[in-house]
Amino acid sequence: VLDVVKSPAVMVLCGVVIGGGVGAAFAAGEITDEWYIDVLALPGSLWMQLLQCLVLPMVIISMIQSMVSLRQLPGSRTLAFALVGLYMTTTVIALMEALVIAVPYIGNLVEALPASSIEASEDYTSTVEDMTFIDALLGVFEGMTPENVINDAAQSDLLPVIITAVVFGICIKDKQEDGSPTVTLQLLSQ
């Protein structure tokens, strides 16, 4: 019986029941004091912050290690081109589907605003009208490229962080001259 009580699943279930009971008691007692709510919210917010602190490094390390492992596979270059080609093909198909579905329905619903309803200020510049296809494409790549990886990680902007991890995993040396793993890979494995 003691082993069942110490089981993580039973502990989580007990936590859910206790949390539900406390929430029901607060709702029944109409306790709306911000101090009580802040105190009870503290464990949950700390839990979420701890999860973010643990998950992000694990994602980065696993991405680096998977890129190193993928590089060592025979035919990995063919696999990489096939994956990029598949991604590009499905993206183009999704774009075409969106256009086919959206244009007939939205085309008649969109009306131009009258010029009198738009108040243009002197410092207003329309960057959307001036943007070309190349500008938009370069903007996508600039958005994926981090200016500061630590800042992006702190702001939970994961796409630049993951791309940095993938590029690092592709560029990192995986073996020393004697065939053993490099010090960097040994540190990542720990």
Secondary structure, DSSP 8 states (H G I E B T S, - for coil): -HHHHTSHHHHHHHHHHHHHHHHHHHHHTT---HHHHHHHHHHHHHHHHHHHHHHHHHHHHHHHHHHHHHHHSTTHHHHHHHHHHHHHHHHHHHHHHHHHHHHHHHTTT-----GGG----TT---HHHH--HHHHHHHHHHHHS-S-HHHHHHTT-HHHHHHHHHHHHHHS--B-TTSSB-HHHHHHH-
